[in-house]
Structures are given as C-alpha cells and as structure tokens.
Amino acid sequence: MLENIIEVLSLSAIQGVSEFLPISSSAHLILVSSLYEFKSSSLLIDISLHLGSLFAILY
C-alpha cells in the first residue's frame, strides 16, 4: 500500500514538472516507471495524471 502511494506521488511530480516543458511527459512517465520497476504502471494511472494536469491548467 505504501509502495503504491510512493509510486503515484513520484509519477505525479514527474508529470507536473515535465508537462509544461517542450518534452514528452508521457515518455518521462514510461522511462521512470521502467527504471524504478513500478508495478502499478497502468493506463488508469496515466489518464489520472493527465487529467490532473488538465484541471491544473483550467483552474
């Protein structure tokens, strides 16, 4: 449980930093997930991270 929270928090931080840079934030998520061998890298987490970025932009 704690591992999943740490994974999501680290992916969220990477998504937040790399979303507004002229680089692919999705590629960074894939690279970090494979580098640290995150177990819960799923499509639902990726969509949630991108929706969080969208809501941050709209707010």
Order of alpha helices (4+ residues) and beta strands (2+ residues): alpha-alpha-alpha
